[in-house]
Amino acid sequence: MKLFYVGLAALVVWFGLGLQFYISTQLYVSQGRTFAGAIIQILSYFTVLTNILVALAFSYILLSPNSKTGQFFSRTSTLTAIVVYITIVGCIYNIILSTQWNPQGLFKLADTLLHTVSPILFIIFWLVFVPKVKLRWILSIKWLWFPFFYLLYSLVRGQVLGIYPYFFMDIGVLGYKQTIINCLFVLLAFVSVSGIFISISRVLSSSGTKK
């Protein structure tokens, strides 16, 4: 059951990523960007990077669980970090970003797959199939390295190129103060969601131990 679910989920997420790369590359190239520039721009979105993590986790668990990389992606701590990241992707997009534009056709399909279907698939996977252990609370801080360096990269790149992946970090429009405040709120959201999943893992771990 687990392998069937993981295999199906991997196909869905890889399809969503492939579709996103295909349609976005065509769009960016038609706007005058180089192919390499288009790929870099696509990889500058936290959604894409996180979904790549999700797809890799599913793939290694399915195809190479005993390899060093497979063992890394099989750890409860690793999978919990990823479920935090992809949950934030789904929440921020569906609560905030989805009001900023109205994608149509294949763009809407790709958006739905990467922002809604993928988070749901991974949350279900984490709840049902990932072993629950007493994760340390400090992990909620340690897991910030990924979003923190992403925010730092995006802000520096934005200052150089004038291109920001998300409106809430656009220094040119919002200014430094508001942008920093927005980014701090985002990081706080990561810590809060991490705390929720750590709590769930600890509670279910205790329940399992009592049995």
Secondary structure as GFF3:
##gff-version 3
##sequence-region A 1 211
A	DSSP	alpha_helix	2	30	.	.	.	ID=ss1
A	DSSP	alpha_helix	35	42	.	.	.	ID=ss2
A	DSSP	alpha_helix	46	63	.	.	.	ID=ss3
A	DSSP	alpha_helix	68	74	.	.	.	ID=ss4
A	DSSP	alpha_helix	76	95	.	.	.	ID=ss5
A	DSSP	three_ten_helix	97	99	.	.	.	ID=ss6
A	DSSP	alpha_helix	105	112	.	.	.	ID=ss7
A	DSSP	pi_helix	113	117	.	.	.	ID=ss8
A	DSSP	alpha_helix	118	129	.	.	.	ID=ss9
A	DSSP	alpha_helix	139	142	.	.	.	ID=ss10
A	DSSP	alpha_helix	145	161	.	.	.	ID=ss11
A	DSSP	three_ten_helix	167	169	.	.	.	ID=ss12
A	DSSP	alpha_helix	171	210	.	.	.	ID=ss13
###
